[in-house]
Amino acid sequence: MRIIACYKYVLDEQDLKINPENKTLATDRAAWKISDYDRNAIEEAVRIKEQLGATVVALTAGPAQAKASLKDALARGSDEGIFIQEDALRGADPAVTARILARAIEKIGDCDLVFCGEGASDDYAQQVGPRLAVLLGWPVVTYVNRTQLEGSLLKAERKLDNGMELVEIELPTVVTVTGDINVPRIPSLKQIMSAGKKPMQTWTLADLGITPDQIVSNLRNESVKGAVVERKRQIFKGDPVETVSQVVAALIKEGTI
């Protein structure tokens, strides 16, 4: 069995700062990481490998700097890493990303299962997994928080707004996972050191038969600004009953309640 774990390399949101003058995001000191839900996708693929035996391929696409993520993905238990390098993919919309990943998966071939995070940590569009399935001609199961594989049958539990749904689906299929499905492992020093010895490949768009005009995004990001909460910093003191009344009155005045 071959399992592909797709992931995105994103800025660590904990490192982002907001410029007070214009509320733009300061990213110059922000580190990069594998998107949070995509770590869950990699972990679930590796978990199945350890239980049933499989080969896990970590797959990503992006500008040159994203290549550094391969070692992290391999340290997390993946057996191979494939990176599609193209600087024009910086900020690519989900349609373009899905098209490139689909071509890569077709090139890899002989794949039974594809895992994606339910959404990326940066834009959280939640579109790549479903779009990828359509392009591959495979079924898709989204918002999965538990999987069980029995032969060619995948049993999945989906976490929905109004309850849980149990589904069974024949492979091959695309699965998008939630953050509840597992706890991604923290690679040990030994795993990090051995990751550099695992096979890593870098492909170009030409290797996938894709021309530059096929990766033109229809979505254009005009600007990104941080949300700043202006706090009144009001302090209420005195009798607890009177204080509660004052707090409620203040909230009503602000339109909060």
Secondary structure, 3 states (H helix, E strand, C coil): CEEEEECCEEECHHHCEECCCCCEEECCCCCEEECHHHHHHHHHHHHHHHHHCCEEEEEEEECHHHHHHHHHHHHCCCCEEEEEECHHHCCCCHHHHHHHHHHHHHHHCCCCEEEEECCCCCCCCCCHHHHHHHHHCCCEEEEEEEEEEECCEEEEEEEECCEEEEEEEECCEEEEECCCCCCCCCCCHHHHHHHCCCCEEEECCHHHCCCHHHHCCCCCCCCCECCCCCCCCCCCCCCHHHHHHHHHHHHHHHCCC
